[in-house]
Amino acid sequence: MLTAGEVAALIAATGWVVLVCVLTMVLVKLARLLTETAKAVSDLTSRMTPLLDDMSVTVSETNRQLVTVEAIARDVKQVSGHAAKLSAVTQTVFTGPLIKVSSIGYGVRRAIEARRPPRSRRRP
């Protein structure tokens, strides 16, 4: 029969075997995980390269369009400035003489009223 020391050694050896088997399974799963991760990174890299190229083209086209829009905005600003100047000139050309004509009309009317004899009041 086995002595207590031999039983303890047998239990310890069995424990080590179980521990080594568990660690082997963990390492195998970890190796699979690392392999799958490497595949995913490789796949992602192959997908990102065309995506980055497309994004670069899009940014370049956007910059070109922004230059065009900036030119249009500059032209619109210039046209609105010209319209404001034209409005000011039109106001000056028409308002000044109109005020003068109105003033002369008012003065003539007052002069005519001043020359008329006063109206007498009617008595019933």
Buried (B, 14 or more C-beta within 10 A) or exposed (E): EEEEEEEEEEEEEEEEEEEEEEEEEEEEEEEEEEEEEEEEEEEEEEEEEEEEEEEEEEEEEEEEEEEEEEEEEEEEEEEEEEEEEEEEEEEEEEEEEEEEEEEEEEEEEEEEEEEEEEEEEEEE
